[in-house]
Amino acid sequence: MAMATTTLLSSPLLKSPAPPLRTHPFHSPTPLRLRLQPRPRVTTSTTPSAASTSLSSARGDPREAEAAVAELLRDHGASPADAAAIAARAPGYAAMLADGVRELDELGLWASWSAGAGARAGAEMGALGFGRKVYFMGRSRRDGGVVPLVESLGVRLSSAKLIAPYVAAEGLPVLIDRVKFLKEVLFSSSGYETLIRRNAKRMMMHLSIPADEALQKDNHLKPLIDYLECVGIPKPRISSVLLSFPPIILSDIENDIKPRIYAWKQAGIEQEYIGKMLLKYPWILSTSVIENYGQMLLFFKRKQISSTVLGVAVKSWPHILGCSTKRINSILVLFDDLGISKKMLVPVLTSSPQLLLRKTNEILQVVTFFEDMGLDKNAVAKIVCRSPEIIASDVDNTLKKKIDFLIDFGVSERNLPRIIRKYPELLLLDINRTLLPRMNYFLGMGLSKKDVCSMISRFSPLLGYSVDLVMKPKLEFLLRTMKKPLKAIVEYPRYFSYSLEGKIKPRFWVIKGRNIECSLTDMFAKNDEVFAEEYLGIETLPETLQSSKGG
C-alpha cells in the first residue's frame, strides 16, 4: 500500500476560498504567480501557422490554464465542483504548465515534444489553442492530478511535486474524500492552513493511511480526540498534535498511548505537565524518545548532575528529549571551558534548557562576539549565568543590532563592555517597544542625548525600568517634592533603582527634618548603618526608616 500523506488528509474543504500562498517558515515567502512576461526569443525556422499560434499562446489567459487544470482533475475522477476549487488554489501548477507551453511555442519544438510525450502529432499540437495545449502538457506529466491537489492545501509547488509520488497510487477521488473527512473531524477551527503548511512533509514521511475504513470517525479518531482532551490538551489544539506526530493517528489508545503516558509518570513527570509537554512536543509519545530520556538520565548521573535538573528542563522544553547525549555533552564541555562550574550550571539549564538545542558553533559565535567587544572569558561566563537566554540569541539579528543602536544613539564604544557587564539583559530588550520609549522619555523631560548616554554608561540597568511604574513617579517626587534639579539624575542615575516608599521618601524626610542639603549620592549611596550614624547620630536606623526593596 502506498504511503499516504496526511497533508492530504488534513486539508480545508476544497470549496473554501483560496488563501494567499504561504511558505514553510524556513523558506523565503516567494509567491507563486503566473509569469506572463515574454521569454527571450530564439531564432528558429517555423511555419507561418506555427508563428501565428505562438502569438496566440503568448497572449494566453491564465484562466484558460486554470480551466485546463480543472479538466485534468475531472479526468482523474474529481467532481466538477472539487476540480474547479482545486484548480483555483493551485496557480503554481497552472503557471508551470503554461510556461512549458510558451517555451515550446517560441522554440517551435512541438514535434519533438509530441514524439517524446506520446501526444498528438507535432503539427496538430502546434495548431491547438492555448488552453488545449496546457491540458495536454498536464496529461504528459502523469501525476494523477495529485500535485495540484497538494498545492491547493497551501504547500509550495516544489514540495508538492516531492510529496505527490508517495500518495499518487491512492487515486485522486480517495485522497479528496480523506481531505474532506479529516477537515471535518480535526479542523473545525481557523488556522489549519498554517498547520498543514508546516507539517506537510512530516505527515508524508511518517504516516501511511490505508484506503479502507481504518479511520472511521466513531471507531478510531473520536475516542483518540476524547482521550487527548482528557490528558489535558485543549480540543482546538488537538489537530496540531496530530499533525506534528502523525503516528499517533494509527496508535491504539490502550496498547500504545496509555502505556507511554504511564511511562512518563513513572519517570517522575506529573500528570499536569504531560499534557503541556504533549502540546509542545507530541513526539514524547514515541518509544524512541522515551528510551532516549533513559539514556539522558544515565548521562546526567555520570556527569554528577542531579536528575531533577533534567526533569525540570524537559517540563518547560520537552524538545530537548530529541537531543542525543553526544550533542548535550558538547554543550556541557563548552560551558566547562568557559569556567561555568556544575553548581553554576544547574540554574542555567533549569531556566534556559533550550541552550541544549543550540549547536556549539552558534554558542561560540556569541562568545566570540563578547570577546571582540572586550569582555574576557570570566565576564562572558557571568553573563551566561545571569542571563543564559542571551547565549541562544542570534548574533546578527539580535546582539549586533542592539549594539549598533546604542552606538548610533551616541553611546561611546569604549563604555559598551561596562554597560553589558552591568546589565546584559539590555541585549534582549526590544528596541522600538522598550529601549527607545525609555530614552525618549528622558529626552522629552529636557535632557540631551549626551546626558542620556552618560546615564546609560553609569547605570545601564536604567533601561530596564518601566516609564510609568518607576521613572515617572520617582522623577516627579525628585522635581516637585525634593526640589532637585533635573541634572541630579544625570549625576546619579542609580536613584531610579531605589524603592520610592521604602527608601527615597523615608531618607528624604529625615534629611529635610534636619534641614540638611546633600546630593543624591550622599542621600542614597550609604547603607542604613552609615546613614543612621551620619545623619541621626545613632548606630542603627529605626525600623520604620530602614531601606526596603522595591520599585
Secondary structure as GFF3:
##gff-version 3
##sequence-region A 1 551
A	DSSP	alpha_helix	6	9	.	.	.	ID=ss1
A	DSSP	alpha_helix	48	58	.	.	.	ID=ss2
A	DSSP	alpha_helix	62	75	.	.	.	ID=ss3
A	DSSP	alpha_helix	80	88	.	.	.	ID=ss4
A	DSSP	alpha_helix	91	107	.	.	.	ID=ss5
A	DSSP	alpha_helix	110	117	.	.	.	ID=ss6
A	DSSP	alpha_helix	122	126	.	.	.	ID=ss7
A	DSSP	alpha_helix	130	141	.	.	.	ID=ss8
A	DSSP	alpha_helix	146	152	.	.	.	ID=ss9
A	DSSP	alpha_helix	157	167	.	.	.	ID=ss10
A	DSSP	three_ten_helix	168	170	.	.	.	ID=ss11
A	DSSP	alpha_helix	172	186	.	.	.	ID=ss12
A	DSSP	alpha_helix	192	206	.	.	.	ID=ss13
A	DSSP	pi_helix	217	221	.	.	.	ID=ss14
A	DSSP	alpha_helix	222	231	.	.	.	ID=ss15
A	DSSP	alpha_helix	235	244	.	.	.	ID=ss16
A	DSSP	three_ten_helix	246	250	.	.	.	ID=ss17
A	DSSP	pi_helix	253	257	.	.	.	ID=ss18
A	DSSP	alpha_helix	258	266	.	.	.	ID=ss19
A	DSSP	alpha_helix	271	280	.	.	.	ID=ss20
A	DSSP	three_ten_helix	282	285	.	.	.	ID=ss21
A	DSSP	alpha_helix	287	302	.	.	.	ID=ss22
A	DSSP	alpha_helix	307	316	.	.	.	ID=ss23
A	DSSP	three_ten_helix	318	322	.	.	.	ID=ss24
A	DSSP	alpha_helix	325	338	.	.	.	ID=ss25
A	DSSP	alpha_helix	342	351	.	.	.	ID=ss26
A	DSSP	three_ten_helix	353	357	.	.	.	ID=ss27
A	DSSP	alpha_helix	360	373	.	.	.	ID=ss28
A	DSSP	alpha_helix	377	386	.	.	.	ID=ss29
A	DSSP	three_ten_helix	388	392	.	.	.	ID=ss30
A	DSSP	pi_helix	395	399	.	.	.	ID=ss31
A	DSSP	alpha_helix	400	409	.	.	.	ID=ss32
A	DSSP	three_ten_helix	413	415	.	.	.	ID=ss33
A	DSSP	alpha_helix	416	422	.	.	.	ID=ss34
A	DSSP	three_ten_helix	424	428	.	.	.	ID=ss35
A	DSSP	pi_helix	431	435	.	.	.	ID=ss36
A	DSSP	alpha_helix	436	444	.	.	.	ID=ss37
A	DSSP	alpha_helix	449	458	.	.	.	ID=ss38
A	DSSP	three_ten_helix	460	464	.	.	.	ID=ss39
A	DSSP	pi_helix	467	471	.	.	.	ID=ss40
A	DSSP	alpha_helix	472	476	.	.	.	ID=ss41
A	DSSP	pi_helix	477	481	.	.	.	ID=ss42
A	DSSP	alpha_helix	487	491	.	.	.	ID=ss43
A	DSSP	three_ten_helix	493	497	.	.	.	ID=ss44
A	DSSP	pi_helix	500	504	.	.	.	ID=ss45
A	DSSP	alpha_helix	505	513	.	.	.	ID=ss46
A	DSSP	alpha_helix	520	524	.	.	.	ID=ss47
A	DSSP	alpha_helix	528	535	.	.	.	ID=ss48
A	DSSP	three_ten_helix	543	545	.	.	.	ID=ss49
###
